[in-house]
Amino acid sequence: MQLIKLEESPNKLKKWRATFVEGEKKKHVDFGSKNMDDYTITHDKQQRERYRSRHRRDLQTKDPMKPGYLSWYLLWGDSTDIAVNAAVYKKMFNM
């Protein structure tokens, strides 16, 4: 599975859409609540730590294509730049 595109979500409740491809099959995953802040917006490390504390359970699925994983790594990652976080995510999960 490869992450091939990250774009604004057409879903009015979500911020982003990740498009994955495996062979000929595409999968779209919308993530990030549009009416909530995230680390890429606020740059607040304490807020990021509170988010991660509340959402650690999202990683229990062991599925990096789930919205919880995408939010954790892309919106609440170590950088405030989503492109940097996406590059780290792709490398971490061999995408």
Backbone bond lengths (Angstrom), bond angles and torsions (degrees), N, CA, C in turn:
res aa  C-N    CA-C-N  psi(-1)  N-CA   C-N-CA  omega(-1)  CA-C   N-CA-C  phi
1 M - - - 1.452 - - 1.521 108.84 -
2 Q 1.314 116.41 136.02 1.462 122.60 -179.74 1.527 110.30 -126.18
3 L 1.322 116.07 137.90 1.461 120.92 171.07 1.519 106.31 -82.81
4 I 1.332 116.64 115.63 1.462 119.05 -175.44 1.526 113.53 -107.31
5 K 1.339 116.91 -20.07 1.459 117.58 -176.87 1.523 110.12 -153.50
6 L 1.318 114.85 143.14 1.452 122.72 173.20 1.519 105.94 -130.71
7 E 1.337 115.96 119.31 1.460 120.07 -175.39 1.518 110.32 -145.31
8 E 1.312 116.16 168.86 1.454 121.06 176.58 1.528 108.73 -61.68
9 S 1.325 115.58 137.63 1.460 119.59 -177.49 1.526 111.87 -76.29
10 P 1.335 117.26 140.24 1.461 120.22 172.90 1.540 111.56 -75.42
11 N 1.324 116.66 -14.52 1.459 121.91 177.43 1.528 107.86 -73.98
12 K 1.310 117.82 120.39 1.464 120.95 -174.09 1.532 112.95 -65.64
13 L 1.339 118.19 -12.96 1.459 121.43 179.53 1.527 112.97 -96.08
14 K 1.328 117.48 -9.78 1.462 121.74 -175.22 1.529 111.48 -117.86
15 K 1.337 115.86 153.42 1.464 121.37 -178.75 1.522 112.72 -85.04
16 W 1.324 116.89 -46.00 1.454 122.20 -168.95 1.525 112.83 -128.69
17 R 1.314 114.85 156.56 1.464 122.67 172.26 1.529 107.72 -127.79
18 A 1.313 115.05 126.54 1.461 121.32 173.70 1.518 107.31 -102.71
19 T 1.312 116.34 134.20 1.461 121.42 177.29 1.520 108.04 -112.75
20 F 1.328 114.21 123.98 1.457 122.01 178.66 1.516 108.34 -111.11
21 V 1.331 116.24 152.20 1.455 120.46 176.48 1.521 109.04 -138.04
22 E 1.323 113.65 141.25 1.460 121.53 172.91 1.515 106.08 -138.95
23 G 1.312 115.60 110.84 1.465 119.17 -174.50 1.516 109.18 64.70
24 E 1.319 116.30 -122.49 1.470 121.96 178.92 1.527 112.60 -95.75
25 K 1.323 117.18 -4.58 1.455 121.51 -173.57 1.525 111.52 -94.18
26 K 1.347 116.41 129.15 1.455 122.46 177.04 1.527 109.87 -108.29
27 K 1.325 114.74 147.94 1.459 120.72 176.41 1.523 107.76 -135.77
28 H 1.349 116.14 130.85 1.461 122.16 177.72 1.523 108.61 -106.14
29 V 1.335 115.84 135.58 1.461 121.15 177.26 1.522 107.62 -130.39
30 D 1.335 116.05 117.86 1.454 121.48 176.62 1.524 108.34 -92.47
31 F 1.342 116.09 139.18 1.462 119.36 -176.78 1.524 110.60 -152.75
32 G 1.323 114.76 163.63 1.458 121.82 178.91 1.514 111.54 82.49
33 S 1.318 116.45 109.61 1.466 120.76 179.63 1.525 110.16 -65.17
34 K 1.326 116.04 126.69 1.465 121.34 -176.63 1.530 112.61 -64.96
35 N 1.325 116.99 -28.08 1.468 118.94 -177.23 1.527 113.02 -95.97
36 M 1.348 117.14 17.87 1.467 121.33 178.55 1.531 109.54 -124.58
37 D 1.334 115.05 148.81 1.457 120.24 173.58 1.517 110.20 -73.36
38 D 1.319 115.89 167.07 1.462 121.80 170.79 1.520 107.69 -148.31
39 Y 1.312 116.66 173.72 1.467 121.74 -174.88 1.527 112.62 -63.24
40 T 1.328 117.64 -30.57 1.460 119.93 179.20 1.527 111.44 -68.55
41 I 1.329 116.75 -18.66 1.462 121.73 179.41 1.532 111.26 -97.15
42 T 1.329 116.23 -48.62 1.471 120.11 -171.81 1.526 114.21 -88.56
43 H 1.320 117.62 -28.07 1.473 123.03 -176.84 1.526 111.28 60.57
44 D 1.319 117.14 23.94 1.468 123.11 -176.71 1.532 109.82 -96.28
45 K 1.336 116.80 106.69 1.465 121.35 -176.50 1.526 112.12 -64.96
46 Q 1.315 117.93 -34.70 1.469 120.18 178.95 1.525 110.22 -67.27
47 Q 1.315 116.89 -40.08 1.469 120.73 176.54 1.528 109.78 -62.76
48 R 1.337 116.68 -40.45 1.465 120.76 178.33 1.527 110.33 -61.46
49 E 1.308 117.63 -43.79 1.465 120.99 179.59 1.525 111.43 -64.72
50 R 1.321 117.47 -38.63 1.476 120.15 177.03 1.532 110.28 -64.99
51 Y 1.343 116.89 -42.77 1.467 120.70 177.28 1.525 109.92 -59.04
52 R 1.325 116.04 -50.09 1.462 120.16 -178.07 1.524 111.95 -61.91
53 S 1.300 117.27 -36.52 1.462 120.89 177.57 1.529 110.67 -63.63
54 R 1.324 116.44 -43.14 1.472 121.06 -179.41 1.524 112.59 -71.55
55 H 1.326 117.00 -32.33 1.466 120.59 -170.33 1.523 114.66 -108.93
56 R 1.294 117.88 11.85 1.473 121.21 179.68 1.536 110.90 -55.26
57 R 1.317 116.60 -33.28 1.474 120.99 -179.18 1.536 112.45 -63.10
58 D 1.341 117.26 -22.91 1.468 120.32 179.09 1.527 111.86 -61.52
59 L 1.321 116.77 -24.32 1.462 120.70 -178.43 1.524 112.35 -82.28
60 Q 1.313 117.55 -8.47 1.462 121.22 -179.49 1.526 112.55 -67.56
61 T 1.316 117.34 -18.80 1.465 120.38 179.89 1.523 111.78 -68.81
62 K 1.331 116.99 -22.23 1.477 122.15 -177.93 1.530 111.84 60.11
63 D 1.338 116.91 22.68 1.462 121.90 -179.47 1.529 109.14 -119.14
64 P 1.341 117.87 101.78 1.465 120.34 -176.64 1.528 115.02 -67.13
65 M 1.340 117.91 -3.32 1.460 119.98 177.17 1.524 112.42 -95.96
66 K 1.318 117.55 1.44 1.465 121.22 178.01 1.529 109.72 -76.97
67 P 1.326 117.83 148.99 1.464 120.64 179.33 1.533 113.55 -55.76
68 G 1.326 117.54 -35.76 1.459 120.15 179.36 1.514 112.24 -63.08
69 Y 1.322 117.23 -40.41 1.467 121.78 176.60 1.525 110.46 -64.64
70 L 1.322 115.95 -47.00 1.463 120.23 -178.20 1.524 110.94 -61.50
71 S 1.306 117.20 -43.46 1.469 119.94 177.84 1.525 110.54 -63.74
72 W 1.330 116.79 -46.22 1.469 121.60 -178.40 1.534 110.70 -55.86
73 Y 1.336 116.35 -51.01 1.463 120.57 -173.31 1.525 114.48 -85.16
74 L 1.330 118.30 -33.50 1.463 119.65 -175.71 1.523 113.41 -93.49
75 L 1.328 117.43 -43.81 1.467 120.19 -177.60 1.522 113.03 -90.29
76 W 1.322 116.36 -27.75 1.469 121.45 -177.25 1.518 111.26 -120.88
77 G 1.325 117.11 25.36 1.461 121.91 -179.88 1.518 112.51 -72.79
78 D 1.308 116.14 -171.40 1.463 121.45 -176.28 1.526 113.33 -72.84
79 S 1.314 117.71 -20.99 1.460 121.74 179.92 1.534 109.50 -107.66
80 T 1.329 115.01 156.72 1.458 119.45 174.37 1.533 110.73 -89.05
81 D 1.319 116.86 1.33 1.466 123.21 -179.94 1.532 108.57 -103.80
82 I 1.318 116.87 115.35 1.462 120.78 -176.23 1.529 111.38 -62.61
83 A 1.326 118.35 -31.65 1.468 120.47 178.78 1.531 111.02 -66.32
84 V 1.318 116.76 -39.95 1.466 121.04 176.65 1.523 109.36 -64.59
85 N 1.327 116.70 -45.50 1.470 120.74 178.95 1.516 111.38 -62.26
86 A 1.329 117.53 -38.26 1.468 120.94 179.07 1.532 110.70 -64.65
87 A 1.317 117.17 -39.64 1.467 120.50 178.55 1.526 111.01 -64.44
88 V 1.316 116.55 -41.67 1.472 121.24 177.76 1.527 109.82 -64.56
89 Y 1.326 117.04 -44.49 1.472 123.10 179.14 1.536 110.37 -58.59
90 K 1.328 116.39 -48.24 1.467 120.73 -178.53 1.528 110.76 -62.13
91 K 1.318 117.02 -40.72 1.461 120.21 179.20 1.525 110.94 -69.21
92 M 1.327 117.24 -42.35 1.461 122.17 -179.10 1.520 112.14 -60.34
93 F 1.341 116.44 -38.98 1.460 121.08 -176.32 1.534 112.98 -106.48
94 N 1.329 116.60 18.21 1.466 122.82 176.74 1.527 112.39 51.59
95 M 1.295 115.58 50.90 1.466 120.84 -179.70 1.497 109.88 -108.39
